[in-house]
């Protein structure tokens, strides 16, 4: 490794640390002030609040890392451009392709670290953070083991076999209502449910009611019936185990389990592909950063180069989110939905880099 390679790696890591620290502090500050009222109402201690944000920290780092790398590359090469160091190196016979080697090495290292953090650390910490929010802040009694969700309400217990967070639908629902003696007085079974007009609407419903005098249960059927559950779709999203809370192996087994029972696991298949596609964004944004600051036609200052890079990464996330949504809806196959944005922006970054020499 040459002196120049070591210098570039050192500078990029330095600015990445500064950007990451600043972004994490800003993120936590906004999140704290948005939820401080809820923490106060729930009576959480300062230590518990700090533990909650500490558990969210790995997920925040994963989300910020690609943008942090891009800004670090843009700042490093932008300052070199401003100080005419790039011109001096080119005058000495160095091609811009020499700059690509340390950038690719850093991109690969950050990709590996991103994958390890998202696979090993985030599933453990975000699950505990969601549990604190759900139980201690919201005051809900919900247990979720894989796709099965149990909800304990006021003299009621509900069971949801499967919740799809994309279209806010339920499948395999059972509602049990009890009296003061914990005697079952009403049971509702439904094949599926949908959240509409701020209420849950169940379909293919069978309802059983206890006759207090005879002690017998009457049975009735309905094609559609509105019911009240003490949880909103947002609450169920926190209760249901999400893709980010599972490792690749766990998510794959979850998909097999869901599909084995006849439910649609397309959104989880998209997320499975995204577990490999998203870490590679670290390499892509590195190439984008170099290509923006070293392109032939550049006459702008550091601020505009940073703006161009931010616009590029913003468009990448827009494209990634749009393709992912199409994958969730079944318009695109999971593989295409997860990898299309990577392919498009890799091609654009390479073309722009070739124009930099």
C-alpha angles and dihedrals in degrees: 000000000000127000089253091053092051091047093051093046092048093049095046093049090048094052091041089057091050093048093044093049093048093047094047092050091049092046093050093045092053092045091048096051091045092056103029092103092055092048090052093047091050091050095233115174121238090250091054092049091051090049090052093054091042089057090050092051098087092053091048091051091050092050094047099041099087092048091045092053092049093051091046092053092045093049094046096050093035091058090046089052091047091051091047091242091131091053091048092051092048090049088055089060098263116144122217087244088075088067091057097067099067090039092055091046090053091045092054092047092049090046091054092047091047091052094047093047093047093045103041112020107029097055090056100042100041091050090057092044091052090049091054091049095045099044107026102030103032094030094226126150103215130147122191125188110178107306097342114096124189119195122193114200136162102315089333139098123196129192124199117189096195136005121194108203093192098066096016093240132147133209132194099019126182123179120192122190122191137192127227091281089053090249115152106249101165136018127184123192122187134176094218143350141203133200107236131162092355094306139084116254116197126202131207091019130187115191127192121193129187118235104220094208103043097029090225127126122238117212126211134172132212135179091215133014135167116229137178122238121178091231131078123212089261091056091048090051088060092045097047114076108254129210092252089058092058132069120231092265093048092047092050091052090046090055091050090049094048094047091044089063093048100258126133111257097175095120090053091049089055090050090049091058091043090059086072100032099052098055089057088063085082091066093042095053090048090058090044091053094051093044092051096051097040102041117129098242096050113131097145129107129248094273094056092045089053089049092051090049093048091050089051094051090043090055089048092056090045091053092044092050093046094050091045090053090052088051092050089052093050094245092118128033112255094250094051092044093053099041105036096087091048092052095047096047093042089057092047092047093049093048091049091048092051087055091055098075 
